[in-house]
Amino acid sequence: MKRRQQQLAALHESTVDVLVVGAGFNGTVAASALAGTGRSVALIDRGDFASFTSQQSSNLAWGGFKYLENYEIPLVMKLCRSRNRLMREYPSAISEVRFWATLDTTAPFPPWLAALGSAAYWALGRFATKAPRFHRPQALKRHEPVIRIDTAKAAVEYSDAYFKDNDARFAWNFVRQALHQHANHTTAVNYVELVGAEYHDNQWQVELHDRAPGPQDHVSHTDSRLPQDPIRLRCKAIVNAAGPFADDLNQLLKAETEHRIVYSKGIHLVVPRITDHERVLAFFDDSRRLFFVIPMAHRSVIGTTDTRTDNPYEPITDEDRHFVLDQVNARLDLATPLTLGDVISERSGVRPLVVRDDGVDYDSIDWTSLSRKHAIEVDEDRKVVSIMGGKLTDCINVGEEVIEAIKSRRWFTTPERHDASCEGGGHWYGEGSAEERQQFLHAAKAVGLDRKPSVEREPSMAAVLWRRHGSLAYEVVDALASDPRQGEEVLADSDILRGELPLYAEYEMVVTLEDFLRRRTKLAMIHRATDLANDPGLAEVCDHLGVATPHS
């Protein structure tokens, strides 16, 4: 919490080049990108970092195989190359994974066309992944016995990528990197809401409120509690990265755009691990839409759905749950079909899909044909850059496009400058070099961290720590060298070490227990809430983080 208080104090009566509103993927990459050019940046979110849409993804970096159905070749090419860059720049966090797509009676195209599509997909990705393969039903059963083949015609095997940690953790890493490398001109604070803004004399004067809950408070995105003293900040431009709420923010800012946002709800169910193979199983549901069984530590994640909605807070329903379970049970050869009792946790969120604000009734078109494109729009008169739509795979492109949108306009009197200290070869993105990683693994081995994790699918705990914390993980090594207890799991079956807790407490601006369990880690997704609440180590976690326990 100390770091958050420092960041909050830095906002008061300050002037920055750019205020970024919304700290999901779009906001965190925009802030990190602009800070990398030397711009002074403030990043705020009325909730926690990545606490809305950006914590509800499938944890996949993929080029959009399904978009080939609509002949969106340029989009697929762009997304495949974005996926390749993510794998190259974040080799510890993002890995190539094989997809086994079963083609049965619900598939919208014949096997020969799927095989041709997988080859085209590979080529559009510049052959950067393993080559696709075609499997007959018997071969599919031999490789993956859990799949039913009585209605299967064939299967195609191809590659995309997945995030070993959760999506929100990856978004946080952009914040961590910006604060670490550009601390002199970057401010980032969670639970701060923009409540008023006026534009005059060529700059914005905004009013912010600290919405951080107290130790006993329940945090809600619709919570209207406000403190007595507002935070006032001046900025020369605003980046609207509010995701599903981008239209609402533009209305407050009186900024105009040619696009608007519509919503599609998607859900995922987390269940015990379905297959020991580290691969994604793909199927077409009864509506002929792809859904997946995705690995996550020692669990499987099943989803997603695609439901039209007008409510960004749309909850998961029993109908959603039963649909997902019915679809997967019909396609898997399980000893016992999955039931609601097998569901460990749930993920439900809306995708902000960008469409032209042209009066078209989007309820009258094929809803699932809308892709995850994004649009960067600029209101020149009010100096507002709006990021509309988008997806996780394309996040680095979003950052670069925001840089270009601002760079091409003479909004600032000071020239931009690039910091040579950026990780990843001078970029504002990317993890440390392979040499730095190897040096850390060597140091960690000396204190016994080369052991296998209990939950994570990594060769060593050292690899897990590097993935989570980068060079900050040396602090865990140092702590373990003086106290062997720091290398113990603080929660059962978690791979969260006691020596990590000071890192989360000191650097990661954890305000609530949910911030830690759901976003800085994936514990709330891979463990039942009751198991976490009853774990004897949870009190120690809460004490370190300075947050209330569930029993308080």
N, C-alpha and C positions, 0 to 999 in steps of 0.2 A: 504493500500500500504506500510505502514511502516514495517510491518512484512516481506513483500517480499523483501524490500531493505536490511533488516538485513540478510535474508537468502541468497540473492545474494552476499552480501559482504563476507559471510562465505565460498562461493565457491572459491574465488580468492586465487590462490597459495596454496591451501590446499591439504592434502593427506588423503584419506579415504580408508577403507577396500574394499568397494563395491560401484560402481556407477550403479544405476538402470536407464536405459534409457526407457522412456515411462511411463506415469502416468495414465494409464487406470486401470482396475481392477487388471490385472496381476502385473503391476508395483507397485501400491499402496500397495497391500497385500505383495508383495515380500519385499518392503522397510520396512514395518511395522514389518514383521516377522523377518527379519535380525536384525533390531534395537532392537527387543525384546530379541535377544541372546547377545546383547552387542556389536555387530559389528558397526563400524562407517559407516554410509550410506549417500549417496547423491542421491536424486531422482530428475530427470529433465524430462521435456516434452517440445517439441517445440511449443505446443499450451497450452491451459489451462488444468488443471487436468480433466481427463475423457472427453475430448472434441471431441473425434472421435467415434470409435465403442462403447465405454462404456457409451455413452449418448443416444444410439439408441436402447436399448433392449426393451423387452415387459414388463419390471419391474416385472418379475415373477421369483420366486425361485421354480423350478419344477424338478422332477426326470426324466422327459423324457418319459412320457406315450407312445408317438409315437414310441420310440425306441424298445418297445416290439414287434412291427411289424417285426423287423429284428432280433428278438431273442437276443438282446444285454442285456442279463440278468445281467451280472456283472456290466455293465455301469449303468443300471437303479438302481440297488441296491446301488451302490456308490453314485449316484446323489440324491437318496431319502434320504440317511443318511446324505448327505451334507446339503440338505434342512432342515432336522430335526435339525441339529446342528445350522444352521443360525437362525431358529425360537427360539431355546433355548437360544442362546447367544445374540440375538437382539430382545427381545420380544416387544419393543416399536416400532421398525422400520419395522419388518417383521411379518405378521400375516397369519395364516391359512385362506384359502378362498376356498369356494366350487365351483367346476367346474360342470356345467350342459352341458354335451356333447350330442347334438342331433344327432341321427343316422337316416339319411334319405337315399334317393336313391343314393347319392354320397358317402356314407360311404364305405370304402374298405372291411368291414367285417360285418357279421350278428350281430344282437343285443346280441344273447347268447354268442358270442365270446367276445364282448365288456364287457359284464357283468363279464365273467370269467377273462378277462384281468384286470378289475378294482379291483377285489378281489386279484389277484396276485400282482398288483401294491401296494395295501395296505399292503400286507404281506411283500413284498420286503422292504417297508419302516418301518418294524418292528411295524406295527399297531400304529404308533405314532400320526396318525390323526384320524378324525372321520371315521367311516366305510362307504364304498360305498353303494349306493342304486340304484335300477333299477326302472324306471318309464315308464309306458305305455303313449301313446300320450295324452290321456284325462287328466291324472294326471299331465303331463308336462304342459299342457295348464292352468290347474287350479293354479299351482304354479307360472308359468311365462307366463302371457297372451301375452307378446310381441312376443313369438316364434310361427311361423307358424307350424301347425301340419298336413297339408293336405298331405305332402309327408313324414312325420316323421313315423318311425317304432317304435322307443322307444328312451329312453335317459338313460345315466348312470350319476350318481352324485358321484363325488369323490373329494378328497382334494389335493391341493398343497398350495403354499404360494405366497404372493405378497408384494411388497415394497410400504409402504404408501407414502414415498417420492419418488423422482425419482432416477434412477440408479446412475447418476453422483454424487448426494448428498451422496449416500452410499459410493462411492469410496472416496470422500473427507473425510469422517469420518475416514478412515484408516490413511490418512495424518495427520488429526487433532490429532488423538490418538498418533501417533508416535512422533509428535512434542511436544505434551503435556507431555508424559511420558518419552521420551528419548531425550530430547532437547539437552543434552550435546554431543550426538553422532549421531544426525539426522539433515540433511539439505534437504529441499524440495523446489524447485522453479519451477513455471510455466513459459512458454514462454522463455525457454532456450534450444537452439539446439546444439547437438553435431555435429561439422563440420569436425573434424579431430581427428585421434587417432593413436598413435604409441606404439608398445609393444617392450620393450627391458629392459635388466637388471631386468627381473622378475617383471616388473610392467608396467602399462599403463600410458602414458602421453596423455591427451586428451585436445582438444581445444573446447571451448564452446562459443556461442554467445547469448547475451541477445536480444530476438526478441520482447520484450514487445512493443506494439504500443503506440504511444503518444496519448494524449487526442482526437486529431482529426483524428487519423489514423483508417483505416479499417483493421481488422486482418484477415489473410487468411492463411490456412495451406500451401499454396504454395508460400507465400510471401518470397522474397529473400533478403529483406533489412537487412543489418547487420551493427552493430556499428563499430567504429574504433578500439576499444581496445578489444581483445579477452580475455576470461577467461581461465586460464590454471589450470588444476587440475590433480593430480596423484591418481591412485587407483590400488589396487592389483588384482581386478577382476571386470568384468562387467556383469550385468544381462541385457539381451536383452528382454525387455518387450514391444517392439514396435508394437505389435498386427499385423495389416495388413501389416506393413512395416518391419516385422522381417527379412525377406529375404534380403531386401535392407540394413538393418543395419549390418547383418552378412557379406554381401559383403564388406562393408566399413571396418569392423573389420577383414576381412579375416578369419572368423570363419567357420568351417565346421559343417553341420548337416545332419542327415539322412532323415529329413522331410523338407517339404516346405509348403507354404501357398497358398490356392486357395480361391476365394471369392464367397460369395453368398449374394445378395442384399435382404434386407427385409425392408418393409415400414409399417408405421402405420399412420392412420388418427385419429385425435382427434375431436370428435363431441359432441353436447349437450348430457347430460346423457340419455341413452336409457331405463334403468330400475332403479328403486329406490332400488332394492335389491342389497346388497353388495356381489355379486357373479360374476363369470366369465362365460359367455356363450360361448360354444365351438361348432363349426360346421366343417364339411368337405366341402371344396370348390369344384369346378368342376374338379380340378386336383387331388382330393382326399387327399388334404393336410389340416391339421388342421389349422383353424384360430379362433381368439378369439374376444370377446367384453369384455374389461377389465375396471373395475372402476378406475378412477383417480380423486379424490376430487369430484367435481360436474360435471365431464365430463365422457365420455366413450372413450376408445382407441380401434380402430379396426385394426387388423392385425394378423399375418404378412404374407408377401409374401416370395417366395424363388426363386430367379432368378439368374442364372449363369452370372457372369461378370468378366472381367479382369481389371476393373477400380475401385480402392478403393474410388474414388470420384464420383462414379456413382450417378447422380441426380435422383430425383423422376420425373416420367413422367406422362402425362395425361393418358396414357394407364394403368399405375399402379393405379392411383386414380380411374378410371372408373371400373377397375377390382374389387377392394376392395368394392366399393359402390354397384356394381351389385351383388356381392356375398352376402353381408349382407342384401340388400333389398329383395333378393329372399328368405331369410330365416326368416325374421322378419315381423310381422304383424303390420306395422306402419300406423298411420293415413295418413301421407304424406311420401313418400319415401325420403330417404336422397339424397341430391344433393351436388355438389361442393360448393354451397353457405353455406352449413351447416358445412363445414370443418373449424375448429377453428385454427388448426395448424397441422403440418406434422412432421413425424420422418422418416428418411431414412438413412440407413447405411449398411455397408458390414460386414458379419460374416467372420472372418478369420478361415477357416477350415483347419485342419492339415492333410496332406496326405504324404505318403512316396515318397521321391524323387527317384523314380525307373523307370521313363520314361513312366509310364502308361498315356494314353490319358483319362483324367477324363471327357472330353466332351462326351465320348462314353458310359459312365455308367449312371445308374439312379442317377441323381444329388442329389435328395432329400434323398437318402439313406445315405449320408454322415452325421455322427453325430458330436456333439460338443465335442469330446474328446480333450484332450490336451496332449502335450508331453514336457517333460523337458529334454533338451539335453545339454551335457557338452563338450566343446572343451578343453581338458586337456592342450594342448600345449599353448593355448592363454588365458586360464582362462576366458572363456566366457560361461555363462549359458544362454541358450535360452529357453524362454517360448513360445511354439508354440500352437496356437489355444486356446481352452477352452471356458468356459461360466461362467456367473455370479454365478450360484448356486454352482460351484465347487471352489470358490475363496479361501476359507480357506485351502482346500487341496493343492492348488497351492503354497500358502505360506509355508506350511509345507514341501512340496517336494523340494522347493528351499533351505530351511534350510538344509535338508538332503543332497542335491546335493553338497552343499558347505562344510557341516560338515564332510563328508566322505573323503574330500581331504585336504591335509596339505598345504594350500595356505597361511596361516597366522602364524605368530610367537606367537601371543597372543591367549590364549584360549578364547572360547566364554563364556559368562556369561548371566544369565537370571535375568532380573530386577523383583524384587518382587512387584514393584509398579503397574504392569499391571492390568487394569480393567478386569472383567470377570474371577475372580478366579486365577489370575496369568498368564493368556494367553496374547498374543500380540493382541488379538481380543476380541470383546464382549463389551457390554455397562456396565454401572454401575449396582450395585446390586439392587434387589427389595427394600431393605431397604433404599438405597440412593434415589431411585425414589420416594418412599412414603414420605420421608422427604422433598423433593423438592415440591411435590404436596401439602403438608400441608403448606409450606411457601408461595407458590403461591396462595393458597386459601385465605390467610390472606389479600392479596392485590386485591382480586376480579378476579383472573385469573382462577377461577373454572367455568366461564361462557362457554357456548357452542360456538365453532368457527362458523363463517358464511359460510365457504367453506369446511374445513377439516371434515372428518367423524371420529371425536374423541369425547370423552365425555367432554373434557374441553380444553381451550387454554393452560392450564398448561401442559397437556399431549403432545400437539403439540410442545411446547417449549422444553420440555425434550427430545423428539424424535430428534429435530433438533440440539440441542446444548449441551445436557448432563448437567454436573455440571456448565458449563459456563452460563446457563440460569439463575442462581442466580443473575447475573448482571442485567437482565431485572427486576426481582423482586425488587432489590434494587432501580433501577431507577424509577419504578412505585410507590414505597413507598414514594418517595419525590416529584414526579411530575405525577399526574394522566394522563396527556396527553401521557405519554410513553406507555400506554396500548391501545392506539387507533390504528386502522388500518391506515397505511401510504398510502396504495393504496386500491382502492375500491375492495371489494370481494376478498381479498388476504390472510387474516389471517397473514399478515406480520405486526408486531407491530413496532411503532416508536422506542420503546426501544430496538428492536433487531438490528437496523441499526449499532450501534457502534460495535456489535459483528462481523457482516459481514465486516465492515471497518477495524477493528483492527486485527482480527485473520485470515481472510479467503482469503487473497491475491487476491482480486477482482481487475482485471486490466481493464476490459471492462464491459459495461453494460450487454452485452450478458452473461458474466461469472455469473453475479448475477441472471438474469432473466431465464436463460436456465439451469444452472448447480448447483449453490448453492441453488436455488429454482426451482420450476416447473412452475413459473408464465408464461413464454413464451409458455408453452404447453397448459395451461388451459384458457388463454385469447388471444384474437385476438391482433395482433401486433399494430393495429391502436388504439384499446382501451387503451393499455398500454401507447402508445406514447402520447395520449391525456389526460391521467389521471393527474390531477393537482398535485398529490403527487409525480410524477416521478422526478420533479426538486429537491425536498427535498432528495429523494433517491440518485440521482446522486451527490448532494452536499456532502452528508455524505460519499459516496464511493470514491469521487474524480475522477469521470468519466464524460465523455461528455454526454449530453442529445441527444436524436435522432434528435432534432431540431437544434443542433449546426452546 
